[in-house]
Amino acid sequence: MADTPFTPPDWLRQGFDHIWLPYTQMQDAALPAPIARTEGCRLIMADGRELVDGVASWWTAAHGYNHPHIRQAVQQQLETMPHVMFGGLAHEPAYRLATRLAALTPGDLTRVFFSESGSVSVEIAMKMAVQYWINKGERGHSRFVSFTGGYHGDTFATMSVCDPEEGMHSLFAGLLAEQILTDLPTSEAARQAFDDLLAARKGDIAAVVTEPLVQGAGGMLFHSAETLRFIRETCDRHGVLLIVDEIFTGFGRTGSLFACDQAGIVPDIMTLSKALTGGTLPLAATIARQHVFDAFLSDSASTALMHGPTYMGNAMGCAAANAALDLFEQDPPGPRADRIATQLVAELEPARHLPGVRDVRVLGAIGVIELDPHSDHDWMKAEFIRRGVWVRPYNYIIYTTPPLVISPEELSTLTTAMVDVVRLWGGKTQQEG
Ligand SMILES: *Cc1c(COP(=O)(O)O)cnc(C)c1O
């Protein structure tokens, strides 16, 4: 275990015997960094030190932390009405948000179903797709096609559309629905294979599921708008539904409001979460096109969508999301992501020729340094904290997905630390090797 670059407060030492951390081997888990408060693009540690946040809290805090406009909206909603059930009752924040999302998302994506987490919104999208075919009287469409490197959540149905390697979901293989996994159609051979697959299996496929332009949790792997367009066209050609998971890419991360906008495509179902509330409250949305929604209309209750999370359309979450959308309206995220991209390219490029570096890549407000395989994550994390930044090494990449409002100075602090730590690590690895 790396030496800890901070003195743990009492609550951390005591609570550490009772907490179970995400994606962590607890036997030798390093203490997480104790954070007392947040401000702008900074995390303030319990000992008062400040870290420039390179991750935006798993890609959620697009507007930075404690933004006064979002804070005020949530505070006001808390005082008026924190939450009421969505079955039989209605409230303005959710209905206004649905109207706005329908207007912002591409094409006739016009029906919004709310839930409280990204994984659940994908589960709902999958359920919609299966029931769509049942409602149309076309039996047997129960399988999903997804792509290597993809990630769509940690619940059981979503595990069955993730890359089994990335999510360690292979442990549960026997319990999951049959997985139809294929490579993204980025080459001529892969395009042919994808086309053949849909031709052969279209009778039992409910939908294709993909992340658009970036496979985030799979390692920040980029593909072109052309590839995304090919996926849409191939689904159309074979009459297969397309679910596009914009949970990571939505709200400006790739340089347009939605990644789909860059390809000019309209998925049949889209999922949104992460930056939806600007990193304040858990909220997700599954948005369907008119023809998908229409398949649920009939004189019988049996064709209705039988789903309804307890905290569905949480009023504070919707108030936060409406406020976050106000901010995007005032200051469109695209140009911000483009400015960040230009700076990331200039400042990460020097890492390309350092020892142990395999690739440097940038798309929108996503900057990645990919390294040779290693197990120095804890060491790197400690080095980053010493340099006053929060960067979380992941698999073999070091990446930043900063808040879109990050200043050029703060961004330089991040990129300088990233290049420095990679240089130090490369030197250390060479010596050890
Ligand atoms: C984070 C993520 C999810 C899962 O969202 P949770 O809120 O963690 O359940 C699904 N799909 C993509 C693309 C994501 O990035």
The ligand as an ORCA input file, in Angstrom:
! r2SCAN-3c Opt
* xyz 0 1
  C     -22.001      5.710    -15.426
  C     -22.631      5.061    -16.573
  C     -23.738      4.201    -16.412
  C     -24.280      3.797    -15.058
  O     -24.792      4.863    -14.344
  P     -25.000      4.723    -12.748
  O     -25.654      5.993    -12.359
  O     -23.630      4.552    -12.170
  O     -25.853      3.526    -12.528
  C     -24.318      3.671    -17.555
  N     -23.849      3.966    -18.781
  C     -22.804      4.794    -18.967
  C     -22.347      5.099    -20.352
  C     -22.157      5.359    -17.872
  O     -21.091      6.149    -18.067
*
